[in-house]
Amino acid sequence: MIVISDVSKRISQNFELRVKDVKFEKGCNYKISGKNGSGKTLFLKIIIGLIDKDSGVIKIERNRISGFLGISRMIDYLTPKEYFYLACKSYGIAKKEVLERFNLINSFFNRKYMDERKLICDYSDGNKQLIGIIASCISRCDYILLDEPFNYLDEETLSSLIKMMDFFNREYKTSFIFTDNTNKCDLDCIYLRVENGLIDWF
């Protein structure tokens, strides 16, 4: 479980993100919506530890977290294969295991990323997005944080991604915490909304 209590982060004189009481249970999916600039991505960065909170408590109880927060944060001078190996290195996952896990995930997408030698920067934005999402899922962490995961994806890939997320949810009890302002996701989700800097249940 991830427990967030009375967390705040001031970004400017005019904006402060506030989270009073939010709990993320393992095995559930959470969709966070809100206007652009409302603090959705900031919230994910605070959970994953990329940005320090000003106050409050975040408890991550015996759980592992991974995430993909957008193509702008990728190391795009690597090949996808190198990127997958790097993403799994900190979890102590052997290269053979990375390949096996990739093959399972790729059964939903039928891509040739492990065989191709071109760099991530040479792929389309849709492929970059999918590469980043796959990298975050190979670790099979308890919680996977995704920022606007459906951006850049064509309808077929989007449908495959939703099927993969549902599989991870059922097979590994993985919880996806993701931001999304579309109506394209038909996963069984618990909804949160960011409005006027306050994150609360929808």
N, C-alpha and C positions, 0 to 999 in steps of 0.2 A: 504494500500500500504506500502511496505517496500522500502525505498530509501537509497541507499548506494553510497556515494560520496567521492572520493579521500581517500579511506581507505587503510592503509598499516599495515603490521605486519612483523617485522624482527625476524626470528627464529634463524639464525646463520649468520656468516660473509658471507656465500655463498648463502643464500636464504632469499628473502623478498617477501611476498605476496602483490600484489597491485590490487586494484579494483578502476577503475576510475569513472564509472558511470553506476550503475545497478539498475533497478527498478523492483520489483516483484509485479505484479498486483494480486488482489484477483480474484479467479476463474480460474486461469491459472496454468498449470503445467510446472515446469522448471527442465530440466535434465542437470547436470553438469558433463562433462567428462574431462579426462586428465590422464596422466601417473601416476603410483603409486609414491607417494611422491611429487606430483606437488602442493599440497596445497588444494585439494578439501575438505577433512575433516576439515582442519584448517579453511576454509572459513565458513563452517556450524557452527563450534564452536564459531566463532566470532559473527555470526548473533544471535545465541541463548544465547550468553553472558557467555559462559564457559571460553573464553579467551579474554582478553582485547586487543583492537586494539592499535597501536602506534599513529596513526593519522587518521584524516578523520571524517566523520559523518555517523551515521546510524539512520534513522528515521523510527520508527514503529508507524504508524498512526492508533490509535484506533483499533488495531488488537491484537489477542492473538496468541501465538506461542507455539507449543509443538514439541517434536522431539525424535527420537531414533537413537543413533549414534553408535550402535554396541553392540554385546552380552557381550563384555568385560566390559561395563559400567553398566550392570544390577545388581540389588540387588538379587543375585541368591539364598539366603537362605530363601526367601519367597516362598509361593505357588503362582501360577499365580493369583488366586483370591485375595490374599493379595496385590500382586503387582498392580493389576488393581485398587483396592481401594486406594492404596497409590498414584498412578499416578493421580487420580481424586480429591484427598483431597484438594489440593491447589486451585482447581477451584470451590470448594464448591458444588460438585456433590454428592447427597445423594446415599447411597448404593443401594437402590431400582432402582434409575436411572442408576447407573453403570451396574446393571444386565440387564436392558432393552436395554441399548446401546450395551452391549456385545452380547446379543442375536441377535440384528440386524446385527452387524458385522459378527458374527459367522454363520449367514445364508449362507455366502459365503464359509466357511471353514469346518463346521460341526465337531468342536473339543469339547472336554468335559472338558476344562480347569477349569471351575467354579465348577465342581463336584470332581475333582481329588485333592488329598491331598499331592502329592509328590512335593518336592521343585523344583524350576526352574533349579537348578544345576543338577538335575537328568534327565532332558530332553535332547534330541538330540539337536545339534546345529541348525537344521532346525526349531524345535519347539521353541527353545529359541528366534530365530530370529522372528518368527511369534508372539510370546507372546509380545515381545518388540514393534513390529509394532502395534498390536492391542491396547496396552496400550497407545501409542501415539495418536491413533485415537479416543479413547473413549471420550476424552475431547471435540472433535469436534471444535478444534481451527481453526482460519482462515488460518493459515499456519502450515504445518507439515513438519519438516525437517527429512530426512531419509538418512543415510549413507550406500550406497551399499545395498539397501533393498532386492535385489534378491539373495544375497549370501545364500548358504546352502539350498535353497528351491527346492523341486522337481518340475517337470514341471506342475503337476496338481495344487499344491499350488500356484505356481507362476502365473498361469493363473487366479486363483481365486483372488489373491491379486490385479492384474491389473483390474479385474472387480470391486473389492471393491473400489479401488482408483478412478476409473471412476464414480462410483456411488456417492462417496463423492464429487467429483468435480461438478457433475450435481445437486445433491440434496441440498448440503450445501454450494456450491461455495468455497469449500476448495481448497487451492493451495498446491500442493506437490512440495517441493524443494528437489531434491534428486540427489545423485551422482551415476553414473553408467557407466561402460565401456563395457557393453554387448550390444547386439542387440536384447535382449529378451523383451524389453518394447515396446508395440505398442500403448501406450497412446498418445493422442494429446499433444505434448510438445513444449516448446520454449527451444532452446539449447544454453548452454554456454560452454565454454571450458577454461581450465586452461593450459597455456603454458608459460614456462620460468617465472613462478611466476605472470603472468598477467591473470586476469579473464576478459573475453570479450565475446561478443555475437558470436555465431558460424557462 
